[in-house]
Amino acid sequence: MTQTLEEKKSLNISFFVLLGIIFWFTGVLFVRLGGEALFVSDRPWLLFLFALAIPISWVFVKVSAILGKVSGTELLSALMIEAATATLIDGTVLAWFQNIYSYDQTKLRLIAAWLLWGIGIGLSIGYLESLRGVSENPQTPD
């Protein structure tokens, strides 16, 4: 039997917006508490930072799934809300409040690239996790 729209579990949008803000703030703290020293284009640390975004993003996806109690397509929808929130905040900060991240324009570009990379990786992991969630919980027609 097909579920009606009212029967479907609705996403708590405000909760996932809040998670997006928290995840964005976590990135800011990382950059401010030492990450800025690592965002140097001619250093091998930069490659390490981009690689480090993969497990960090995976943790954020898992936290979103567990705290939000979502899986499958709902997980992907939740992650899209979080990513949109974080990206909009990043865009605003990068346009008008750059000193939150860095005063150095070269570092600022690398930090922005890393943040975008992390969001892209997070959405990719979320997509794969959502497929896994759908295959683990297939809906059986009545």
C-alpha positions as MATLAB code, in Angstrom:
seq = 'MTQTLEEKKSLNISFFVLLGIIFWFTGVLFVRLGGEALFVSDRPWLLFLFALAIPISWVFVKVSAILGKVSGTELLSALMIEAATATLIDGTVLAWFQNIYSYDQTKLRLIAAWLLWGIGIGLSIGYLESLRGVSENPQTPD';
ca = [
       0.000    0.000    0.000;
       1.308    3.444   -0.883;
       1.750    5.895    1.960;
      -0.104    9.160    1.724;
       1.735   12.410    2.257;
       0.251   12.784    5.748;
       1.438    9.315    6.770;
       5.031    9.912    5.746;
       7.459   10.949    8.421;
       8.183   14.613    7.863;
      11.643   16.015    8.272;
      12.224   18.441   11.079;
      13.667   21.131    8.838;
      14.631   23.457   11.674;
      16.612   20.651   13.336;
      18.645   20.048   10.177;
      19.166   23.788    9.657;
      20.541   23.850   13.207;
      22.835   20.903   12.413;
      24.025   22.761    9.305;
      24.873   25.770   11.465;
      26.654   23.576   14.010;
      28.665   21.794   11.307;
      29.580   25.141    9.720;
      30.660   26.487   13.108;
      32.760   23.347   13.651;
      34.581   24.126   10.396;
      35.173   27.707   11.523;
      36.602   26.484   14.823;
      38.897   24.080   12.993;
      40.211   26.862   10.777;
      40.542   29.364   13.622;
      42.191   26.961   16.071;
      45.161   26.098   13.929;
      43.875   25.131   10.547;
      44.812   28.482    9.059;
      48.486   27.648    9.585;
      47.964   24.499    7.503;
      46.275   26.209    4.554;
      49.468   26.985    2.659;
      49.576   26.083   -1.027;
      53.181   24.871   -1.183;
      52.947   22.549    1.824;
      52.025   18.854    1.848;
      49.607   19.525    4.716;
      47.101   20.863    2.204;
      46.681   17.449    0.604;
      46.299   15.958    4.083;
      43.561   18.503    4.914;
      41.598   17.643    1.788;
      41.941   13.919    2.537;
      40.934   14.544    6.155;
      37.663   16.047    4.935;
      36.531   12.569    3.868;
      36.335   10.937    7.328;
      35.129   14.195    8.882;
      32.288   14.346    6.365;
      31.461   10.702    7.004;
      31.169   11.436   10.744;
      28.866   14.397   10.036;
      26.663   12.188    7.833;
      26.474    9.525   10.551;
      25.706   12.121   13.228;
      22.922   13.541   11.045;
      21.450   10.082   10.465;
      21.563    9.117   14.144;
      20.440   12.398   15.732;
      17.869   13.096   13.033;
      16.667    9.474   12.976;
      16.682    9.428    9.200;
      17.846    7.011    6.547;
      17.414    6.455    2.830;
      16.053    9.380    0.877;
      15.199   11.239    4.098;
      18.898   11.226    4.991;
      19.793   12.745    1.656;
      17.086   15.402    2.069;
      18.375   16.215    5.558;
      21.940   16.526    4.262;
      20.789   18.820    1.469;
      19.193   21.114    4.063;
      22.396   21.085    6.131;
      24.619   21.672    3.092;
      22.432   24.530    1.849;
      22.538   26.129    5.285;
      26.318   25.811    5.624;
      26.918   26.974    2.041;
      24.721   30.043    2.451;
      26.520   30.966    5.661;
      29.902   30.385    3.983;
      28.937   32.569    1.044;
      27.853   35.362    3.349;
      30.975   35.118    5.492;
      33.306   34.929    2.495;
      31.672   37.992    0.923;
      31.316   40.300    3.930;
      33.087   38.836    6.966;
      36.252   37.247    5.535;
      38.304   37.916    8.636;
      36.317   35.187   10.429;
      38.360   32.702    8.388;
      41.557   34.569    7.539;
      43.008   37.940    6.653;
      45.285   36.452    3.994;
      43.540   36.240    0.598;
      45.559   33.229   -0.580;
      44.698   31.283    2.562;
      41.113   32.455    2.282;
      40.788   30.884   -1.177;
      42.279   27.606    0.071;
      39.971   27.595    3.092;
      36.953   28.263    0.872;
      38.020   25.477   -1.489;
      38.410   23.086    1.445;
      34.966   23.981    2.803;
      33.357   23.442   -0.608;
      35.262   20.168   -1.002;
      34.004   19.008    2.396;
      30.393   19.840    1.534;
      30.711   18.014   -1.793;
      32.270   14.986   -0.124;
      29.578   15.021    2.560;
      26.809   15.072   -0.040;
      28.496   12.265   -1.980;
      28.823   10.129    1.143;
      25.240   10.977    2.045;
      24.071    9.850   -1.372;
      25.874    6.515   -1.008;
      24.551    6.099    2.548;
      21.028    6.912    1.385;
      21.247    4.186   -1.248;
      22.470    1.771    1.373;
      19.626    2.767    3.688;
      17.060    2.160    0.955;
      18.506   -1.251    0.104;
      18.569   -2.282    3.792;
      14.958   -1.194    4.357;
      13.114   -1.928    1.116;
       9.443   -1.043    1.182;
       7.328   -4.037    0.356;
       4.101   -3.372   -1.540;
       0.913   -4.763    0.059;
];
